[in-house]
């Protein structure tokens, strides 16, 4: 699970992913149907998180998928994205020399602050990038204070 917070260093991002992976093995999370997803996840899409005054935006790289291959859920301040990318290997006569692309199921979970508008969460998929917009509530948006 990843928390929506800023990390300034690429090394810290790598460390966070490794910690998430290790904890995911020992404490697998479950979806609403009780099925464990952490143990099934084979890969995790690269994700960028952008914070603006009005919202958080997540950009997930999921090339080769359609929007029907993706599943997005929100429950108990946790946003989960899952799906599966299948291998396009069809010809028995071909021998792959190198395979760098990941195939199989993926799962990402993000803990959202309580200051988000869960009803306003939206998603768009274009050119292999899934963009999820999570609006903030009016209470936490910055506002200008007028001096009297």
C-alpha positions as CSV (number, residue, x, y, z in Angstrom):
1,X,0.0,0.0,0.0
2,X,1.3,3.4,-0.8
3,X,0.4,6.6,1.0
4,X,-0.3,9.8,-0.9
5,X,2.6,11.8,0.3
6,X,5.5,13.5,-1.4
7,X,8.8,11.7,-1.6
8,X,11.7,13.8,-2.8
9,X,14.3,11.1,-3.5
10,X,14.2,8.4,-6.2
11,X,16.0,6.1,-3.7
12,X,13.3,6.5,-1.2
13,X,10.7,5.6,-3.8
14,X,12.6,2.4,-4.5
15,X,12.9,1.6,-0.8
16,X,9.1,2.2,-0.4
17,X,8.3,-0.2,-3.2
18,X,10.6,-2.8,-1.7
19,X,9.0,-2.4,1.7
20,X,5.5,-2.6,0.2
21,X,6.5,-5.8,-1.6
22,X,7.9,-7.4,1.5
23,X,4.9,-6.5,3.7
24,X,2.5,-7.5,0.9
25,X,3.9,-11.0,1.2
26,X,3.4,-11.3,4.9
27,X,0.2,-9.2,5.3
28,X,-1.7,-9.7,2.0
29,X,-4.6,-7.3,1.5
30,X,-8.0,-8.5,0.1
31,X,-10.5,-7.1,-2.2
32,X,-14.2,-6.9,-1.3
33,X,-14.8,-10.6,-2.3
34,X,-12.1,-11.7,0.2
35,X,-9.7,-12.8,-2.5
36,X,-6.1,-12.0,-1.7
37,X,-4.6,-9.8,-4.3
38,X,-1.1,-9.1,-3.0
39,X,0.1,-12.7,-3.6
40,X,-1.3,-12.8,-7.1
41,X,0.3,-9.5,-8.2
42,X,3.1,-10.2,-10.6
43,X,4.1,-6.6,-11.5
44,X,3.1,-3.0,-10.5
45,X,2.7,-0.2,-13.0
46,X,4.9,2.9,-12.6
47,X,2.9,5.7,-11.0
48,X,3.3,9.4,-10.7
49,X,1.4,11.4,-8.1
50,X,0.6,15.1,-8.6
51,X,-0.9,17.3,-6.0
52,X,-2.6,20.5,-6.9
53,X,-4.6,22.9,-4.7
54,X,-7.8,21.2,-5.7
55,X,-7.0,17.5,-6.1
56,X,-4.5,14.6,-6.3
57,X,-3.8,13.1,-9.7
58,X,-2.4,9.6,-10.2
59,X,-0.9,8.7,-13.6
60,X,-0.3,4.9,-14.0
61,X,1.6,3.5,-17.0
62,X,-0.4,0.5,-18.2
63,X,0.4,0.2,-22.0
64,X,-1.2,-2.6,-23.9
65,X,-4.3,-2.7,-21.8
66,X,-7.8,-1.5,-22.5
67,X,-10.0,0.3,-20.0
68,X,-12.0,-3.0,-19.7
69,X,-8.8,-4.7,-18.4
70,X,-8.6,-2.2,-15.5
71,X,-10.5,-2.3,-12.2
72,X,-10.6,0.7,-9.8
73,X,-12.2,0.5,-6.3
74,X,-12.5,2.9,-3.4
75,X,-13.4,1.7,0.1
76,X,-12.4,2.9,3.6
77,X,-10.1,5.6,2.3
78,X,-8.2,3.2,0.2
79,X,-8.0,3.5,-3.6
80,X,-7.1,0.2,-5.4
81,X,-6.2,-0.3,-9.0
82,X,-5.9,-3.8,-10.4
83,X,-5.9,-5.6,-13.8
84,X,-4.0,-8.1,-15.9
85,X,-1.8,-7.8,-19.0
86,X,-1.6,-11.0,-21.0
87,X,1.4,-12.1,-23.1
88,X,1.0,-11.8,-26.8
89,X,3.1,-14.9,-27.5
90,X,1.3,-17.0,-30.0
91,X,3.8,-18.5,-32.4
92,X,5.3,-21.8,-31.1
93,X,8.2,-21.5,-33.6
94,X,9.5,-18.2,-32.0
95,X,12.2,-18.2,-29.4
96,X,12.3,-15.0,-27.3
97,X,15.9,-13.8,-26.8
98,X,14.9,-11.2,-24.2
99,X,11.7,-10.4,-22.4
100,X,11.6,-7.2,-20.4
101,X,7.9,-6.4,-20.4
102,X,5.9,-7.6,-17.5
103,X,2.8,-9.8,-17.9
104,X,0.2,-11.1,-15.5
105,X,-1.8,-9.5,-12.8
106,X,-1.0,-6.2,-11.0
107,X,-2.4,-4.5,-8.0
108,X,-1.7,-1.1,-6.5
109,X,-3.3,0.4,-3.3
110,X,-3.1,4.0,-2.2
111,X,-4.2,5.3,1.2
112,X,-6.2,8.5,0.7
113,X,-6.4,11.2,3.3
114,X,-9.9,11.7,4.8
115,X,-9.9,15.2,3.2
116,X,-10.8,13.9,-0.3
117,X,-14.2,14.0,-2.0
118,X,-14.7,10.3,-2.7
119,X,-17.9,10.9,-4.7
120,X,-15.9,13.1,-7.1
121,X,-13.2,10.5,-8.0
122,X,-12.9,10.1,-11.8
123,X,-10.7,8.2,-14.2
124,X,-9.6,8.5,-17.8
125,X,-7.5,6.2,-20.0
126,X,-5.6,7.5,-23.0
127,X,-2.5,6.3,-24.8
128,X,-1.6,3.7,-22.2
129,X,-1.8,6.0,-19.3
130,X,-4.6,5.7,-16.6
131,X,-5.2,9.0,-15.0
132,X,-7.2,9.1,-11.7
133,X,-8.3,12.4,-10.3
134,X,-9.2,12.6,-6.6
135,X,-10.7,15.9,-5.7
136,X,-10.0,17.5,-2.3
137,X,-12.9,18.7,-0.1
138,X,-13.6,22.4,0.1
139,X,-12.3,22.4,3.7
140,X,-8.7,21.8,2.8
141,X,-8.4,23.9,-0.3
142,X,-6.1,26.9,0.3
143,X,-7.9,30.2,0.4
144,X,-6.8,33.8,0.4
145,X,-7.5,35.7,3.7
146,X,-8.4,39.3,3.1
147,X,-7.0,41.8,5.6
148,X,-9.6,44.1,7.1
